[in-house]
Amino acid sequence: MRAVDVRPVTDRRGLRDFLFLPERIHRQHPVWVPPIYVDEWQFFNPKKNRAFSYCDTTLLLARQGKEPVGRVMGIVNRRHNEASGERTGRFGFLECYEDAPVGRALLAAVEDWCRARGMDRIVGPMGFTDMDPEGYLVEGFDEEPTLSTYCNFPYLVSFIEQAGYEKEVDYVIYGIPVGRTLPAVYEKVAARVARQREFRLLELRRRRELRPYIRKVFALMNRTFGDLYGYVQLDEVEMDELAARYMPVVDPRFIKVVLRGDEVVAFVIAMPNMNEGIRRCRGRLLPFGILQVLAAARRSKQLDLFLGAIAPDCRGRGLDVMLGAAMLRAAAAAGFTQMDSHHEMESNLRVRAEMERAGGRVIKRQRIFRKAL
């Protein structure tokens, strides 16, 4: 057995090894999707990613001899800890081959790093914010992943549990069938809400029509997501960065906004699943990869829900059904046969009931783990 050497990434060559190692680990993984590498270089660049300004971080790379065999990122989100009164560290982006000593060495190294910064517990996998991948699959390993989610082998979960971690929270993901007609309850409630003059459904046709509402949408997220597990408030710079990151790939047909006057009080955003195109170009958009991604989006039969929120004072008034009905109609018109709900907290029974009312069933489960330090 070769010794495992875990060291921080200190140069561009090490960062390249860190970024491209998962591509080697998942070479024979049929449902794994490579990241968009141009985004990866920016995400892990402190000069390009504002989250580095309020987080302490380390990138750790495990080698056996000269060969990279595993990686992990350690994060202390000072903004979140100050707001919550916690001393919590995070691990994320953990990858390794099916080699338990490598997994143990990576977890031990990131735990030591968190302890040295005064943390009394560690959770993961998590990124800087809720917009980053979080939670490893514990069910549904053969299902198609969605944007910004992990696609891990089962052995990685075993390594984490063997290292003394236990469940922190679970997320469930629903598959929702898209039919030619809406569920009867949707038709009835959506029609009733549509007759109200207080609310207006905004449906977009061009990306530029979204621009006046971008910050309003993110501001609503900050208002409504504050109590969600691990959520970190976004500032205006981060709002603009996220908009710039996703605007090129969003389809205005699948953005639904509810207004009360000029105020955004609810929204939902979805995107066609582009996995086929990303796999074909291996995450490299240039020179022609972007064409493969766009072509895959046009052929896709799965629509992936990405973000959604309803203002607290507007909940229980049918806006969820109004948005759901509008999205299902748009999905059916575009030829989709299924929607992926993205993850919902296991304890969010209200949203889960909404998914089931729309005919959805749980197809995946993701877990965030915790360990006392």
KAZI-V628089 format. One record per pair of residues at least 6 apart in sequence whose ideal C-beta (glycine too) atoms are under 7 Angstrom apart, sorted by the first residue. I is the first residue (numbers start at 1). J is the second residue. D is the distance in whole Angstrom. If there is no record, write none. Layout:
i=[I & I]
j=[J & J]
d=[D & D]
This chain:
i=[1 & 2 & 2 & 3 & 4 & 4 & 4 & 4 & 4 & 5 & 5 & 6 & 6 & 6 & 6 & 6 & 7 & 8 & 8 & 8 & 9 & 9 & 9 & 9 & 14 & 15 & 17 & 17 & 18 & 18 & 18 & 19 & 19 & 19 & 21 & 21 & 21 & 22 & 23 & 25 & 25 & 26 & 29 & 31 & 31 & 31 & 31 & 32 & 33 & 33 & 33 & 33 & 33 & 34 & 34 & 34 & 34 & 35 & 36 & 36 & 36 & 37 & 37 & 38 & 39 & 42 & 42 & 43 & 46 & 50 & 50 & 50 & 51 & 51 & 54 & 54 & 55 & 55 & 55 & 55 & 55 & 56 & 56 & 56 & 57 & 57 & 57 & 58 & 58 & 59 & 60 & 60 & 60 & 60 & 60 & 60 & 61 & 61 & 62 & 62 & 62 & 62 & 62 & 62 & 62 & 63 & 69 & 69 & 69 & 69 & 70 & 70 & 70 & 70 & 70 & 71 & 71 & 72 & 72 & 72 & 72 & 72 & 73 & 73 & 73 & 74 & 74 & 74 & 74 & 74 & 75 & 75 & 75 & 75 & 76 & 76 & 76 & 76 & 77 & 77 & 77 & 79 & 80 & 81 & 81 & 87 & 87 & 87 & 88 & 88 & 88 & 89 & 89 & 89 & 89 & 90 & 90 & 90 & 90 & 91 & 91 & 91 & 91 & 92 & 92 & 92 & 92 & 94 & 94 & 94 & 96 & 96 & 96 & 98 & 98 & 100 & 100 & 103 & 104 & 104 & 107 & 111 & 111 & 114 & 114 & 115 & 119 & 120 & 120 & 121 & 121 & 121 & 121 & 122 & 122 & 123 & 123 & 123 & 123 & 124 & 124 & 125 & 125 & 125 & 125 & 125 & 126 & 126 & 126 & 127 & 127 & 129 & 130 & 130 & 130 & 130 & 130 & 131 & 131 & 132 & 133 & 133 & 133 & 134 & 134 & 135 & 135 & 135 & 135 & 135 & 135 & 136 & 136 & 136 & 136 & 136 & 136 & 137 & 137 & 137 & 137 & 137 & 138 & 138 & 138 & 138 & 139 & 139 & 140 & 140 & 140 & 140 & 141 & 143 & 143 & 144 & 144 & 144 & 145 & 146 & 146 & 146 & 146 & 147 & 147 & 147 & 160 & 164 & 165 & 165 & 165 & 166 & 166 & 167 & 167 & 168 & 168 & 168 & 169 & 169 & 169 & 169 & 170 & 170 & 170 & 171 & 171 & 171 & 171 & 171 & 171 & 172 & 172 & 172 & 172 & 172 & 172 & 173 & 173 & 173 & 173 & 173 & 173 & 173 & 174 & 174 & 174 & 174 & 174 & 174 & 175 & 175 & 175 & 175 & 175 & 176 & 176 & 176 & 176 & 176 & 176 & 176 & 177 & 177 & 178 & 178 & 178 & 178 & 178 & 178 & 178 & 179 & 180 & 182 & 182 & 183 & 183 & 183 & 185 & 186 & 186 & 186 & 186 & 189 & 189 & 190 & 190 & 190 & 192 & 193 & 193 & 193 & 193 & 193 & 194 & 198 & 199 & 199 & 199 & 200 & 201 & 201 & 201 & 201 & 202 & 202 & 203 & 203 & 204 & 204 & 204 & 205 & 206 & 207 & 207 & 207 & 209 & 210 & 210 & 213 & 213 & 214 & 214 & 215 & 215 & 216 & 217 & 217 & 218 & 218 & 220 & 220 & 220 & 220 & 221 & 221 & 222 & 222 & 223 & 224 & 224 & 224 & 224 & 225 & 225 & 229 & 249 & 250 & 250 & 251 & 251 & 253 & 253 & 254 & 254 & 254 & 254 & 254 & 254 & 255 & 256 & 256 & 256 & 256 & 256 & 257 & 257 & 258 & 258 & 258 & 258 & 258 & 258 & 259 & 265 & 265 & 265 & 266 & 266 & 266 & 266 & 266 & 266 & 267 & 267 & 268 & 268 & 268 & 268 & 269 & 269 & 269 & 270 & 270 & 270 & 270 & 270 & 271 & 271 & 272 & 272 & 272 & 273 & 273 & 273 & 274 & 274 & 274 & 274 & 276 & 277 & 277 & 277 & 277 & 277 & 278 & 280 & 281 & 281 & 281 & 285 & 301 & 301 & 301 & 301 & 302 & 302 & 302 & 303 & 303 & 303 & 304 & 304 & 305 & 305 & 305 & 305 & 306 & 308 & 310 & 310 & 320 & 324 & 324 & 331 & 341 & 341 & 343 & 344 & 344]
j=[101 & 64 & 65 & 64 & 62 & 64 & 101 & 102 & 105 & 62 & 63 & 60 & 62 & 105 & 106 & 109 & 61 & 58 & 59 & 60 & 15 & 18 & 59 & 61 & 61 & 44 & 61 & 68 & 59 & 61 & 71 & 37 & 40 & 44 & 68 & 71 & 95 & 95 & 34 & 95 & 97 & 32 & 153 & 142 & 144 & 145 & 151 & 151 & 145 & 151 & 275 & 278 & 279 & 278 & 279 & 282 & 283 & 283 & 278 & 283 & 285 & 283 & 284 & 285 & 245 & 48 & 49 & 49 & 52 & 237 & 238 & 241 & 128 & 129 & 78 & 79 & 75 & 76 & 77 & 78 & 128 & 76 & 78 & 117 & 73 & 74 & 75 & 74 & 113 & 73 & 71 & 72 & 74 & 106 & 109 & 110 & 68 & 71 & 69 & 70 & 71 & 96 & 102 & 105 & 106 & 69 & 96 & 97 & 99 & 102 & 95 & 96 & 102 & 103 & 106 & 93 & 95 & 91 & 93 & 94 & 106 & 110 & 91 & 92 & 93 & 89 & 91 & 110 & 113 & 114 & 89 & 90 & 92 & 128 & 89 & 114 & 117 & 119 & 90 & 128 & 232 & 232 & 232 & 87 & 88 & 118 & 119 & 120 & 119 & 121 & 123 & 114 & 117 & 119 & 122 & 122 & 123 & 124 & 126 & 110 & 122 & 124 & 125 & 124 & 125 & 126 & 127 & 106 & 125 & 156 & 102 & 103 & 106 & 153 & 155 & 159 & 162 & 159 & 159 & 163 & 163 & 122 & 373 & 122 & 373 & 373 & 373 & 372 & 373 & 370 & 371 & 372 & 373 & 371 & 373 & 168 & 368 & 369 & 370 & 368 & 369 & 133 & 134 & 135 & 136 & 150 & 134 & 230 & 368 & 133 & 134 & 232 & 225 & 228 & 230 & 231 & 232 & 148 & 242 & 148 & 148 & 149 & 150 & 230 & 368 & 150 & 171 & 343 & 366 & 367 & 368 & 150 & 152 & 156 & 157 & 366 & 367 & 150 & 151 & 152 & 364 & 366 & 157 & 365 & 366 & 367 & 364 & 365 & 173 & 363 & 364 & 365 & 154 & 363 & 364 & 273 & 275 & 302 & 151 & 273 & 304 & 340 & 342 & 271 & 304 & 306 & 369 & 371 & 369 & 370 & 371 & 369 & 370 & 367 & 369 & 368 & 369 & 370 & 229 & 345 & 346 & 368 & 346 & 365 & 367 & 343 & 344 & 345 & 346 & 365 & 366 & 343 & 344 & 346 & 352 & 362 & 365 & 340 & 341 & 342 & 343 & 362 & 363 & 364 & 341 & 355 & 360 & 361 & 362 & 363 & 338 & 340 & 360 & 361 & 363 & 338 & 339 & 341 & 355 & 358 & 359 & 360 & 338 & 359 & 328 & 331 & 332 & 336 & 337 & 338 & 339 & 332 & 332 & 325 & 328 & 357 & 358 & 359 & 357 & 321 & 324 & 325 & 358 & 318 & 321 & 321 & 322 & 325 & 318 & 199 & 318 & 319 & 321 & 322 & 322 & 260 & 258 & 260 & 319 & 259 & 256 & 258 & 322 & 326 & 257 & 259 & 256 & 326 & 210 & 252 & 255 & 252 & 252 & 247 & 250 & 252 & 252 & 252 & 255 & 257 & 264 & 239 & 243 & 236 & 239 & 264 & 264 & 267 & 234 & 239 & 264 & 267 & 309 & 311 & 234 & 309 & 233 & 234 & 311 & 309 & 310 & 311 & 312 & 231 & 309 & 345 & 271 & 269 & 271 & 271 & 272 & 330 & 334 & 269 & 270 & 271 & 303 & 327 & 330 & 269 & 267 & 268 & 323 & 326 & 327 & 264 & 267 & 265 & 266 & 267 & 319 & 322 & 323 & 265 & 310 & 311 & 314 & 309 & 310 & 311 & 314 & 319 & 323 & 308 & 309 & 305 & 308 & 323 & 327 & 306 & 307 & 308 & 303 & 304 & 305 & 306 & 327 & 304 & 306 & 297 & 300 & 303 & 300 & 302 & 304 & 293 & 296 & 297 & 300 & 296 & 292 & 293 & 295 & 296 & 297 & 293 & 292 & 289 & 292 & 293 & 293 & 335 & 336 & 337 & 338 & 336 & 338 & 340 & 331 & 336 & 339 & 340 & 342 & 339 & 340 & 341 & 342 & 342 & 323 & 319 & 320 & 354 & 354 & 358 & 339 & 355 & 360 & 366 & 351 & 352]
d=[7 & 4 & 6 & 7 & 5 & 6 & 6 & 5 & 4 & 7 & 5 & 5 & 5 & 5 & 6 & 4 & 6 & 5 & 6 & 6 & 5 & 5 & 4 & 5 & 6 & 6 & 6 & 4 & 6 & 6 & 5 & 7 & 5 & 7 & 5 & 6 & 6 & 5 & 6 & 6 & 6 & 4 & 7 & 6 & 6 & 6 & 6 & 5 & 6 & 6 & 5 & 5 & 6 & 6 & 7 & 6 & 3 & 5 & 7 & 6 & 6 & 5 & 6 & 6 & 7 & 4 & 7 & 6 & 4 & 5 & 5 & 6 & 4 & 6 & 5 & 4 & 5 & 6 & 5 & 6 & 6 & 4 & 7 & 6 & 7 & 7 & 5 & 4 & 5 & 5 & 7 & 5 & 7 & 6 & 5 & 6 & 6 & 5 & 5 & 4 & 7 & 7 & 5 & 6 & 5 & 6 & 6 & 6 & 7 & 5 & 6 & 3 & 4 & 7 & 5 & 6 & 5 & 6 & 6 & 4 & 4 & 5 & 7 & 5 & 5 & 6 & 6 & 4 & 5 & 6 & 7 & 4 & 6 & 6 & 5 & 7 & 5 & 6 & 7 & 6 & 6 & 6 & 5 & 6 & 6 & 6 & 5 & 5 & 6 & 5 & 6 & 3 & 7 & 4 & 4 & 7 & 6 & 5 & 4 & 5 & 6 & 4 & 6 & 6 & 5 & 5 & 5 & 6 & 6 & 7 & 5 & 5 & 6 & 7 & 5 & 6 & 7 & 3 & 7 & 6 & 5 & 6 & 6 & 5 & 6 & 5 & 6 & 7 & 6 & 6 & 7 & 5 & 6 & 5 & 6 & 5 & 6 & 7 & 5 & 7 & 6 & 7 & 6 & 7 & 6 & 6 & 5 & 6 & 6 & 6 & 6 & 4 & 7 & 7 & 6 & 5 & 7 & 7 & 6 & 7 & 6 & 6 & 5 & 7 & 6 & 7 & 5 & 7 & 3 & 6 & 5 & 5 & 5 & 6 & 6 & 6 & 6 & 7 & 7 & 6 & 6 & 6 & 6 & 5 & 7 & 5 & 6 & 4 & 7 & 5 & 3 & 6 & 6 & 5 & 5 & 6 & 6 & 7 & 4 & 7 & 4 & 5 & 6 & 7 & 6 & 7 & 5 & 6 & 4 & 6 & 5 & 7 & 6 & 6 & 7 & 5 & 6 & 4 & 5 & 6 & 7 & 5 & 4 & 6 & 5 & 3 & 6 & 6 & 7 & 7 & 4 & 7 & 6 & 5 & 7 & 5 & 6 & 6 & 6 & 7 & 5 & 7 & 6 & 4 & 4 & 4 & 4 & 6 & 6 & 7 & 6 & 6 & 6 & 6 & 4 & 7 & 4 & 6 & 6 & 5 & 6 & 4 & 6 & 5 & 6 & 5 & 5 & 5 & 5 & 6 & 6 & 7 & 6 & 6 & 6 & 7 & 6 & 6 & 6 & 6 & 6 & 5 & 7 & 5 & 4 & 5 & 5 & 4 & 6 & 7 & 4 & 7 & 7 & 5 & 7 & 6 & 5 & 6 & 7 & 5 & 7 & 6 & 6 & 6 & 4 & 6 & 6 & 7 & 6 & 4 & 5 & 6 & 6 & 6 & 7 & 6 & 7 & 6 & 6 & 6 & 6 & 7 & 5 & 7 & 6 & 4 & 6 & 5 & 6 & 4 & 5 & 7 & 5 & 6 & 7 & 6 & 5 & 6 & 7 & 4 & 7 & 7 & 6 & 4 & 7 & 6 & 6 & 7 & 6 & 7 & 7 & 5 & 7 & 7 & 4 & 6 & 6 & 7 & 6 & 5 & 7 & 5 & 5 & 5 & 6 & 6 & 5 & 5 & 4 & 7 & 5 & 6 & 7 & 7 & 7 & 4 & 5 & 7 & 4 & 7 & 6 & 4 & 6 & 6 & 6 & 7 & 4 & 5 & 6 & 5 & 5 & 7 & 5 & 6 & 5 & 6 & 6 & 6 & 6 & 4 & 4 & 6 & 5 & 4 & 5 & 5 & 5 & 5 & 7 & 4 & 4 & 4 & 6 & 3 & 7 & 6 & 5 & 3 & 5 & 7 & 7 & 7 & 6 & 5 & 7 & 6 & 5 & 6 & 5 & 5 & 5 & 5 & 7 & 6 & 6 & 5 & 5 & 6 & 7 & 5 & 6 & 6 & 7 & 6 & 6 & 6 & 6 & 6 & 5 & 6]
